[in-house]
Amino acid sequence: MTADTNRLDEAAVGAFGPGRLLAAEPMTARMLPGLKLPARAWRISYTSTTVTGAPTQVTGTVLVPNTPWRGPGSRPLVGYAVGTQGLASTVAAASWQLRFGLEYESVFLRAALNRGWALAVTDYPGLGSPGLHPYVMGRALGPAVLDSMRAARRLPGADLDPDGPLGIYGYSEGGNAAGWALQLQPTYAPDLELAGGAVGSAPADMLDMVKFLDGTPAAFLLFYGVLGIEAAYPELNVLQHLNPQGRVLAALFRRTHIAAAGLLGVGAGLLVPTRVSTYCHRLPFEVPEVKARLLENRLGGIAPAAPVLVAGGTAEQVIPYPQAVRLAEEWKALGADVTMRTLKGREHIGGAMAFAGPAMRFLSERLTEQADAPALQRGA
């Protein structure tokens, strides 16, 4: 694989800049098989950037509620970052799953649509578009979220106000993507003035994740992590550090949806070791060049300009709860407006359910404040 696998010709994409709408196709988005979401939907293709700033193409979905907006100002647009979908190029794309009613976050999408929000749901690079998915590499995922919002505003049929209120929501890998979008927005997308963001159980520190997951039933996610590094930084040739057994498993996981990966990973864990060292000549995460790239993609260290809700579950078995606490503290220390919410007794899936209500209420308040701001200014 070359370093240009995830990229398009500069003449085809780079000249148009990030967030350009390349194509849009009306589609039916389903909450479950046979049950439509209450929204008009389009599958879109748009321009974004890779971890190194090169032009790339990404796909996604734009959802606009069927009912008229009845709140203050214009209809809000929320960049909705989905959690881990998998690595398979087609079936792990959220737009593909929404077409067939298989997207596991559709219940949360419906809750957001019921609030009257339009949604821009990126597929992420490498899912539904050329190349491989740079799993939890935030410097690629954050731009994909922001550029999906730019593209949604440029979609004629969506009728979105180019100056309307904006928010960002994400949990798990989506929390990583949402967090990076919030961090990068002031410099990468100053045209998108965000009202607020909600970041739930974000894998903020991959090196810490290795220590937390190694030897557990969720250790299969570390194969996803290795493949994410390979996709983002092919020049590192990270797969060279895997032994033959490790390469076989990596090739297998590369073709999975997260549901299949979970069954495979947990099931295989009953028969084969879950220690990363079993599958490596050398631990990839300990290679200096690899560690340097992971540190570059560590969430935190850049203050979001918008208010943010950060949350994590105390019984997490996938994303260490202390990562959420540390992320909130780091952002606060940098001067960001951060609210920390502890999801007591919640593990990863239960945490997603517990996060949704408070996160959407937080966003609703921020979006209303932003919508009211112009009127308040005029009255001053």
VOPAGU-2260 file (C-alpha; in pm, 1 decimal, decimal comma):
REM VOPAGU-2260
SITE   aa  ch    i         X         Y         Z
SITE  MET   A    0       0,0       0,0       0,0
SITE  THR   A    1     131,4     344,6     -88,1
SITE  ALA   A    2     109,5     662,0     114,4
SITE  ASP   A    3    -146,8     791,0    -135,9
SITE  THR   A    4    -406,5     515,4     -89,9
SITE  ASN   A    5    -651,3     740,7      96,6
SITE  ARG   A    6    -595,7    1040,9    -130,0
SITE  LEU   A    7    -744,4    1174,0    -448,8
SITE  ASP   A    8    -566,3    1359,1    -723,5
SITE  GLU   A    9    -488,2    1712,9    -602,1
SITE  ALA   A   10    -630,0    1848,1    -925,3
SITE  ALA   A   11    -958,5    1666,1    -859,1
SITE  VAL   A   12   -1007,2    1757,3    -493,9
SITE  GLY   A   13    -735,1    1982,4    -357,4
SITE  ALA   A   14    -825,6    2271,4    -583,7
SITE  PHE   A   15   -1174,4    2276,8    -433,1
SITE  GLY   A   16   -1065,5    2282,8     -68,4
SITE  PRO   A   17   -1209,0    2080,6     220,6
SITE  GLY   A   18   -1583,0    2051,5     278,1
SITE  ARG   A   19   -1683,0    2075,0     -87,7
SITE  LEU   A   20   -1987,5    1874,1    -187,4
SITE  LEU   A   21   -1882,8    1638,5    -467,2
SITE  ALA   A   22   -2206,3    1441,2    -507,2
SITE  ALA   A   23   -2542,4    1387,4    -339,2
SITE  GLU   A   24   -2795,3    1110,5    -390,3
SITE  PRO   A   25   -3138,1    1098,4    -222,5
SITE  MET   A   26   -3182,3     785,4     -14,7
SITE  THR   A   27   -3419,6     627,7     233,7
SITE  ALA   A   28   -3268,8     615,3     581,6
SITE  ARG   A   29   -3411,3     347,3     810,4
SITE  MET   A   30   -3403,5     318,7    1186,4
SITE  LEU   A   31   -3470,7     -56,0    1161,6
SITE  PRO   A   32   -3540,0    -280,6     861,1
SITE  GLY   A   33   -3875,3    -162,6     729,1
SITE  LEU   A   34   -3895,6     139,5     963,5
SITE  LYS   A   35   -3792,7     473,6     815,1
SITE  LEU   A   36   -3632,3     752,7    1008,7
SITE  PRO   A   37   -3855,9    1063,3    1010,4
SITE  ALA   A   38   -3628,4    1257,9     778,0
SITE  ARG   A   39   -3531,5    1336,6     424,0
SITE  ALA   A   40   -3192,7    1180,5     355,7
SITE  TRP   A   41   -2905,2    1206,6     112,6
SITE  ARG   A   42   -2586,8    1005,5      78,3
SITE  ILE   A   43   -2314,1    1256,5       6,9
SITE  SER   A   44   -1954,0    1256,3    -106,6
SITE  TYR   A   45   -1733,2    1545,4      -2,5
SITE  THR   A   46   -1373,3    1659,1      29,9
SITE  SER   A   47   -1170,8    1647,3     348,3
SITE  THR   A   48    -808,4    1603,4     458,0
SITE  THR   A   49    -591,5    1318,4     582,8
SITE  VAL   A   50    -380,9    1317,7     900,4
SITE  THR   A   51    -106,4    1490,1     703,6
SITE  GLY   A   52    -333,9    1749,3     544,5
SITE  ALA   A   53    -354,3    1591,8     198,5
SITE  PRO   A   54    -687,9    1604,1      12,3
SITE  THR   A   55    -916,1    1303,0      38,2
SITE  GLN   A   56   -1273,7    1201,4     -36,8
SITE  VAL   A   57   -1521,4    1096,4     232,5
SITE  THR   A   58   -1885,0     987,4     220,0
SITE  GLY   A   59   -2165,4    1039,2     467,5
SITE  THR   A   60   -2534,8    1102,0     521,7
SITE  VAL   A   61   -2733,3    1422,1     564,5
SITE  LEU   A   62   -3064,1    1390,4     750,6
SITE  VAL   A   63   -3322,4    1669,7     770,2
SITE  PRO   A   64   -3641,9    1617,6     976,7
SITE  ASN   A   65   -3967,6    1597,8     784,8
SITE  THR   A   66   -4131,8    1845,9    1021,0
SITE  PRO   A   67   -4073,4    2222,8     996,8
SITE  TRP   A   68   -3836,2    2381,5    1247,0
SITE  ARG   A   69   -4035,1    2554,0    1522,5
SITE  GLY   A   70   -3757,5    2667,1    1754,1
SITE  PRO   A   71   -3579,4    3001,6    1772,7
SITE  GLY   A   72   -3374,2    3111,4    1473,0
SITE  SER   A   73   -3287,2    2863,4    1201,1
SITE  ARG   A   74   -3284,4    2483,9    1215,4
SITE  PRO   A   75   -2965,3    2366,8    1391,7
SITE  LEU   A   76   -2716,9    2137,3    1221,7
SITE  VAL   A   77   -2533,8    1880,4    1433,2
SITE  GLY   A   78   -2224,3    1695,6    1320,0
SITE  TYR   A   79   -2302,4    1347,5    1450,5
SITE  ALA   A   80   -1994,3    1126,3    1492,0
SITE  VAL   A   81   -2088,2     758,1    1517,0
SITE  GLY   A   82   -1903,9     509,8    1736,4
SITE  THR   A   83   -1688,7     225,5    1605,7
SITE  GLN   A   84   -1853,9      74,2    1299,2
SITE  GLY   A   85   -1576,2    -159,3    1188,8
SITE  LEU   A   86   -1312,2    -158,4     916,6
SITE  ALA   A   87   -1491,3    -323,0     623,6
SITE  SER   A   88   -1503,2     -63,4     348,8
SITE  THR   A   89   -1873,2    -102,3     261,1
SITE  VAL   A   90   -2077,1    -267,7     537,1
SITE  ALA   A   91   -1909,0     -60,4     809,5
SITE  ALA   A   92   -2012,2     267,3     647,0
SITE  ALA   A   93   -2294,9     429,8     844,9
SITE  SER   A   94   -2461,4     544,4     520,8
SITE  TRP   A   95   -2480,3     182,3     399,8
SITE  GLN   A   96   -2621,7      62,4     732,2
SITE  LEU   A   97   -2879,7     340,7     744,6
SITE  ARG   A   98   -3002,1     235,7     402,7
SITE  PHE   A   99   -3090,2    -108,2     541,1
SITE  GLY   A  100   -3185,9     -14,4     897,4
SITE  LEU   A  101   -2879,1    -175,0    1054,9
SITE  GLU   A  102   -2708,9     127,7    1214,4
SITE  TYR   A  103   -2688,3      62,5    1589,4
SITE  GLU   A  104   -2690,3     434,4    1673,6
SITE  SER   A  105   -3014,1     496,7    1484,5
SITE  VAL   A  106   -3207,8     528,7    1811,9
SITE  PHE   A  107   -2990,1     826,9    1902,4
SITE  LEU   A  108   -3016,4     968,4    1550,8
SITE  ARG   A  109   -3394,1     953,8    1582,4
SITE  ALA   A  110   -3381,2    1129,5    1919,7
SITE  ALA   A  111   -3180,1    1411,5    1761,4
SITE  LEU   A  112   -3418,1    1431,5    1464,2
SITE  ASN   A  113   -3712,9    1448,6    1705,1
SITE  ARG   A  114   -3555,8    1765,4    1845,3
SITE  GLY   A  115   -3574,4    1913,0    1496,4
SITE  TRP   A  116   -3201,1    1904,5    1429,2
SITE  ALA   A  117   -3053,1    1834,9    1089,6
SITE  LEU   A  118   -2765,5    1586,8    1107,2
SITE  ALA   A  119   -2442,8    1544,7     911,9
SITE  VAL   A  120   -2323,2    1188,0     974,0
SITE  THR   A  121   -1978,5    1118,4     832,9
SITE  ASP   A  122   -1885,1     764,8     730,6
SITE  TYR   A  123   -1522,6     851,9     819,8
SITE  PRO   A  124   -1235,8     812,1     571,8
SITE  GLY   A  125   -1200,2     466,6     421,9
SITE  LEU   A  126   -1557,4     356,8     498,4
SITE  GLY   A  127   -1763,5     389,8     183,5
SITE  SER   A  128   -1478,8     576,8      10,7
SITE  PRO   A  129   -1134,9     489,2    -130,4
SITE  GLY   A  130    -861,7     370,4     104,4
SITE  LEU   A  131    -855,0     219,5     453,0
SITE  HIS   A  132   -1011,5     353,7     770,5
SITE  PRO   A  133    -767,3     539,2    1004,3
SITE  TYR   A  134    -934,4     401,6    1316,3
SITE  VAL   A  135    -926,7     648,0    1612,5
SITE  MET   A  136    -667,5     864,2    1438,7
SITE  GLY   A  137    -827,6    1191,6    1546,5
SITE  ARG   A  138    -635,0    1415,0    1308,9
SITE  ALA   A  139    -820,6    1240,9    1025,8
SITE  LEU   A  140   -1156,5    1193,2    1196,5
SITE  GLY   A  141   -1198,2    1548,8    1327,6
SITE  PRO   A  142   -1171,7    1708,6     981,5
SITE  ALA   A  143   -1414,1    1449,6     841,1
SITE  VAL   A  144   -1678,2    1561,8    1094,4
SITE  LEU   A  145   -1626,8    1932,0    1028,3
SITE  ASP   A  146   -1620,9    1890,5     651,5
SITE  SER   A  147   -1942,4    1684,6     656,5
SITE  MET   A  148   -2108,5    1988,5     816,3
SITE  ARG   A  149   -1966,6    2221,0     552,6
SITE  ALA   A  150   -2090,6    1988,0     279,4
SITE  ALA   A  151   -2436,6    1960,4     440,0
SITE  ARG   A  152   -2472,7    2338,5     435,0
SITE  ARG   A  153   -2392,5    2329,5      63,1
SITE  LEU   A  154   -2657,6    2066,6     -13,5
SITE  PRO   A  155   -2932,8    2255,7    -200,7
SITE  GLY   A  156   -3220,9    2029,1    -101,5
SITE  ALA   A  157   -3139,6    2047,1     268,0
SITE  ASP   A  158   -3218,7    2420,7     283,0
SITE  LEU   A  159   -2987,4    2480,8     578,0
SITE  ASP   A  160   -2906,5    2832,5     689,6
SITE  PRO   A  161   -2534,8    2898,5     620,4
SITE  ASP   A  162   -2530,5    3095,6     945,6
SITE  GLY   A  163   -2751,7    2862,7    1150,8
SITE  PRO   A  164   -2660,6    2712,9    1490,7
SITE  LEU   A  165   -2406,4    2428,2    1493,6
SITE  GLY   A  166   -2323,4    2151,3    1739,0
SITE  ILE   A  167   -2120,1    1828,9    1754,8
SITE  TYR   A  168   -2205,0    1495,8    1921,1
SITE  GLY   A  169   -2005,2    1174,1    1952,8
SITE  TYR   A  170   -1954,5     869,1    2171,9
SITE  SER   A  171   -1671,1     611,0    2176,2
SITE  GLU   A  172   -1475,7     640,8    1848,5
SITE  GLY   A  173   -1732,2     909,0    1775,8
SITE  GLY   A  174   -1623,2    1082,5    2096,4
SITE  ASN   A  175   -1268,5    1084,0    1965,3
SITE  ALA   A  176   -1386,9    1227,5    1633,3
SITE  ALA   A  177   -1611,0    1484,7    1804,3
SITE  GLY   A  178   -1334,0    1588,5    2042,5
SITE  TRP   A  179   -1085,6    1638,3    1762,1
SITE  ALA   A  180   -1344,1    1830,3    1558,6
SITE  LEU   A  181   -1397,2    2062,7    1856,0
SITE  GLN   A  182   -1021,8    2107,1    1904,6
SITE  LEU   A  183    -947,0    2173,2    1538,6
SITE  GLN   A  184   -1246,9    2392,7    1456,5
SITE  PRO   A  185   -1093,3    2731,9    1549,1
SITE  THR   A  186    -803,2    2684,3    1306,5
SITE  TYR   A  187    -930,9    2425,7    1057,4
SITE  ALA   A  188   -1288,6    2548,8    1018,6
SITE  PRO   A  189   -1324,7    2904,0    1155,7
SITE  ASP   A  190   -1628,2    2939,2     925,9
SITE  LEU   A  191   -1813,4    2691,6    1149,8
SITE  GLU   A  192   -1895,4    2876,5    1471,5
SITE  LEU   A  193   -1992,3    2598,4    1710,2
SITE  ALA   A  194   -2248,1    2645,3    1986,7
SITE  GLY   A  195   -2124,3    2341,0    2179,1
SITE  GLY   A  196   -2015,9    1980,3    2171,7
SITE  ALA   A  197   -2075,8    1653,9    2356,3
SITE  VAL   A  198   -1790,3    1403,0    2391,2
SITE  GLY   A  199   -1869,2    1065,9    2547,2
SITE  SER   A  200   -1620,4     792,1    2645,2
SITE  ALA   A  201   -1361,8     905,2    2393,7
SITE  PRO   A  202   -1049,2     690,8    2341,0
SITE  ALA   A  203    -829,1     991,9    2404,5
SITE  ASP   A  204    -495,0     817,3    2458,1
SITE  MET   A  205    -417,5     509,0    2249,8
SITE  LEU   A  206    -103,4     421,5    2443,0
SITE  ASP   A  207    -304,2     411,2    2763,7
SITE  MET   A  208    -568,7     204,4    2585,1
SITE  VAL   A  209    -309,4     -63,6    2510,2
SITE  LYS   A  210    -233,4    -111,8    2878,5
SITE  PHE   A  211    -603,9    -112,3    2964,9
SITE  LEU   A  212    -720,0    -360,5    2696,9
SITE  ASP   A  213    -423,8    -598,2    2672,8
SITE  GLY   A  214    -523,2    -939,4    2806,1
SITE  THR   A  215    -897,2    -859,1    2820,9
SITE  PRO   A  216   -1185,7    -984,2    2601,1
SITE  ALA   A  217   -1178,3    -646,5    2422,7
SITE  ALA   A  218    -812,6    -686,2    2320,1
SITE  PHE   A  219    -925,4    -742,5    1960,4
SITE  LEU   A  220    -972,2    -364,7    1940,9
SITE  LEU   A  221    -593,6    -333,5    1952,6
SITE  PHE   A  222    -584,0    -502,6    1611,0
SITE  TYR   A  223    -819,9    -228,8    1497,8
SITE  GLY   A  224    -574,1      20,3    1647,1
SITE  VAL   A  225    -278,1    -127,3    1459,2
SITE  LEU   A  226    -476,0    -122,2    1134,6
SITE  GLY   A  227    -577,5     238,2    1201,4
SITE  ILE   A  228    -210,7     335,4    1227,1
SITE  GLU   A  229    -135,4     143,4     907,2
SITE  ALA   A  230    -414,4     329,2     725,4
SITE  ALA   A  231    -309,3     673,2     848,4
SITE  TYR   A  232      68,9     629,0     829,3
SITE  PRO   A  233     150,4     354,2     577,1
SITE  GLU   A  234     512,6     469,9     565,6
SITE  LEU   A  235     558,7     322,3     915,4
SITE  ASN   A  236     483,1     -28,0     780,8
SITE  VAL   A  237     346,7    -116,3    1123,6
SITE  LEU   A  238     232,4    -463,3    1013,0
SITE  GLN   A  239     596,2    -571,4     980,8
SITE  HIS   A  240     600,9    -607,3    1359,2
SITE  LEU   A  241     328,1    -875,8    1357,5
SITE  ASN   A  242     414,9   -1245,4    1336,8
SITE  PRO   A  243     233,7   -1473,5    1086,6
SITE  GLN   A  244     -50,8   -1545,6    1329,6
SITE  GLY   A  245     -89,9   -1173,1    1398,3
SITE  ARG   A  246     -99,5   -1090,9    1027,8
SITE  VAL   A  247    -371,1   -1348,9     966,8
SITE  LEU   A  248    -585,1   -1202,0    1241,7
SITE  ALA   A  249    -518,4    -846,8    1123,1
SITE  ALA   A  250    -625,6    -939,8     769,3
SITE  LEU   A  251    -939,6   -1097,7     911,5
SITE  PHE   A  252   -1032,4    -802,1    1132,6
SITE  ARG   A  253    -977,1    -560,1     843,2
SITE  ARG   A  254   -1281,6    -711,7     673,6
SITE  THR   A  255   -1520,1    -693,6     968,4
SITE  HIS   A  256   -1812,3    -491,6    1091,9
SITE  ILE   A  257   -1774,2    -422,2    1464,8
SITE  ALA   A  258   -2046,5    -676,5    1553,0
SITE  ALA   A  259   -1859,7    -954,0    1374,5
SITE  ALA   A  260   -1528,1    -833,1    1516,5
SITE  GLY   A  261   -1671,1    -846,2    1867,4
SITE  LEU   A  262   -1798,9   -1201,1    1823,8
SITE  LEU   A  263   -1474,8   -1307,6    1662,0
SITE  GLY   A  264   -1254,6   -1130,7    1915,6
SITE  VAL   A  265   -1435,4   -1243,3    2227,9
SITE  GLY   A  266   -1492,9   -1593,5    2090,0
SITE  ALA   A  267   -1132,6   -1635,3    1980,8
SITE  GLY   A  268   -1021,9   -1505,2    2319,4
SITE  LEU   A  269   -1161,9   -1821,9    2473,0
SITE  LEU   A  270    -930,1   -2032,9    2257,4
SITE  VAL   A  271    -623,0   -1821,4    2189,7
SITE  PRO   A  272    -423,2   -1572,8    2401,2
SITE  THR   A  273    -543,7   -1213,6    2429,9
SITE  ARG   A  274    -197,8   -1073,2    2499,7
SITE  VAL   A  275     -71,1    -846,1    2220,3
SITE  SER   A  276     282,0    -983,3    2256,3
SITE  THR   A  277     157,9   -1324,9    2138,9
SITE  TYR   A  278     105,0   -1184,6    1790,3
SITE  CYS   A  279     412,6    -966,5    1749,7
SITE  HIS   A  280     782,6    -987,7    1676,8
SITE  ARG   A  281     795,3    -646,9    1841,2
SITE  LEU   A  282     515,3    -456,5    2010,6
SITE  PRO   A  283     408,1    -198,5    1749,0
SITE  PHE   A  284     300,0      50,5    2012,9
SITE  GLU   A  285     652,1      57,1    2157,2
SITE  VAL   A  286     824,6     147,8    1829,2
SITE  PRO   A  287     942,4     510,9    1873,6
SITE  GLU   A  288     810,0     628,1    1535,8
SITE  VAL   A  289     471,4     470,3    1606,4
SITE  LYS   A  290     453,6     614,9    1958,0
SITE  ALA   A  291     529,2     959,9    1817,0
SITE  ARG   A  292     233,8     938,6    1577,9
SITE  LEU   A  293       3,2     812,3    1852,1
SITE  LEU   A  294     104,2    1104,0    2072,0
SITE  GLU   A  295      21,8    1341,1    1783,4
SITE  ASN   A  296    -328,0    1191,3    1782,1
SITE  ARG   A  297    -375,2    1205,6    2159,1
SITE  LEU   A  298    -693,9    1399,0    2234,4
SITE  GLY   A  299    -640,1    1700,1    2458,6
SITE  GLY   A  300    -377,0    1969,7    2450,5
SITE  ILE   A  301    -579,0    2207,1    2230,1
SITE  ALA   A  302    -862,8    2406,2    2384,8
SITE  PRO   A  303   -1202,4    2390,2    2210,2
SITE  ALA   A  304   -1355,9    2731,9    2155,0
SITE  ALA   A  305   -1709,9    2605,7    2222,0
SITE  PRO   A  306   -1853,5    2477,9    2552,0
SITE  VAL   A  307   -1815,2    2100,7    2584,6
SITE  LEU   A  308   -1978,5    1825,1    2786,0
SITE  VAL   A  309   -1735,9    1538,4    2858,4
SITE  ALA   A  310   -1862,1    1208,7    3000,7
SITE  GLY   A  311   -1741,2     860,2    3087,7
SITE  GLY   A  312   -1869,0     552,2    3268,5
SITE  THR   A  313   -1710,2     436,1    3592,9
SITE  ALA   A  314   -1757,1      66,2    3501,6
SITE  GLU   A  315   -1606,9     102,0    3153,1
SITE  GLN   A  316   -1451,1    -214,2    3011,9
SITE  VAL   A  317   -1347,9     -53,3    2678,9
SITE  ILE   A  318   -1250,7     311,7    2737,0
SITE  PRO   A  319   -1084,3     378,6    3076,4
SITE  TYR   A  320   -1294,8     620,2    3281,6
SITE  PRO   A  321    -983,3     814,4    3394,7
SITE  GLN   A  322    -928,8     916,9    3030,5
SITE  ALA   A  323   -1255,4    1113,9    3037,1
SITE  VAL   A  324   -1160,7    1280,8    3365,6
SITE  ARG   A  325    -813,4    1365,9    3239,7
SITE  LEU   A  326    -949,6    1505,4    2911,1
SITE  ALA   A  327   -1192,5    1733,5    3095,3
SITE  GLU   A  328    -919,1    1852,6    3331,1
SITE  GLU   A  329    -673,9    1921,1    3047,8
SITE  TRP   A  330    -926,6    2123,2    2850,7
SITE  LYS   A  331   -1027,1    2317,8    3161,1
SITE  ALA   A  332    -662,0    2396,2    3235,2
SITE  LEU   A  333    -634,4    2544,3    2885,9
SITE  GLY   A  334    -929,6    2774,6    2954,3
SITE  ALA   A  335   -1206,2    2578,7    2781,0
SITE  ASP   A  336   -1565,1    2579,3    2910,9
SITE  VAL   A  337   -1602,4    2213,5    3013,2
SITE  THR   A  338   -1873,4    2028,5    3204,0
SITE  MET   A  339   -1775,1    1683,9    3332,0
SITE  ARG   A  340   -2047,3    1421,9    3376,3
SITE  THR   A  341   -1974,4    1093,6    3550,8
SITE  LEU   A  342   -2189,4     800,5    3436,0
SITE  LYS   A  343   -2189,3     606,0    3762,2
SITE  GLY   A  344   -2185,2     228,8    3731,1
SITE  ARG   A  345   -2211,2     240,3    3352,4
SITE  GLU   A  346   -2007,3      17,5    3122,5
SITE  HIS   A  347   -1954,1      99,3    2755,3
SITE  ILE   A  348   -2290,4      12,5    2600,6
SITE  GLY   A  349   -2489,6     123,8    2902,7
SITE  GLY   A  350   -2284,8     441,6    2901,6
SITE  ALA   A  351   -2399,8     523,0    2548,6
SITE  MET   A  352   -2760,4     506,1    2663,2
SITE  ALA   A  353   -2691,9     713,0    2975,9
SITE  PHE   A  354   -2493,6     971,5    2780,2
SITE  ALA   A  355   -2750,2    1047,3    2510,0
SITE  GLY   A  356   -3013,1    1230,4    2717,0
SITE  PRO   A  357   -2781,7    1466,2    2909,0
SITE  ALA   A  358   -2569,3    1525,5    2600,7
SITE  MET   A  359   -2865,4    1624,1    2384,9
SITE  ARG   A  360   -3006,4    1848,4    2655,1
SITE  PHE   A  361   -2666,2    2016,3    2687,8
SITE  LEU   A  362   -2649,4    2069,1    2311,4
SITE  SER   A  363   -3008,4    2192,7    2298,7
SITE  GLU   A  364   -2931,1    2463,4    2554,1
SITE  ARG   A  365   -2617,1    2572,5    2372,1
SITE  LEU   A  366   -2788,3    2572,7    2031,0
SITE  THR   A  367   -3074,7    2782,3    2167,0
SITE  GLU   A  368   -2826,9    3029,6    2315,9
SITE  GLN   A  369   -2651,1    3062,1    1981,1
SITE  ALA   A  370   -2979,4    3103,2    1793,7
SITE  ASP   A  371   -3090,5    3377,1    2035,0
SITE  ALA   A  372   -2757,4    3561,6    2030,8
SITE  PRO   A  373   -2818,3    3771,8    1715,9
SITE  ALA   A  374   -3154,1    3893,2    1847,9
SITE  LEU   A  375   -3000,0    3983,8    2182,0
SITE  GLN   A  376   -2722,8    4172,8    2006,5
SITE  ARG   A  377   -2972,8    4365,3    1797,8
SITE  GLY   A  378   -3164,3    4460,5    2108,3
SITE  ALA   A  379   -2853,2    4582,2    2288,6
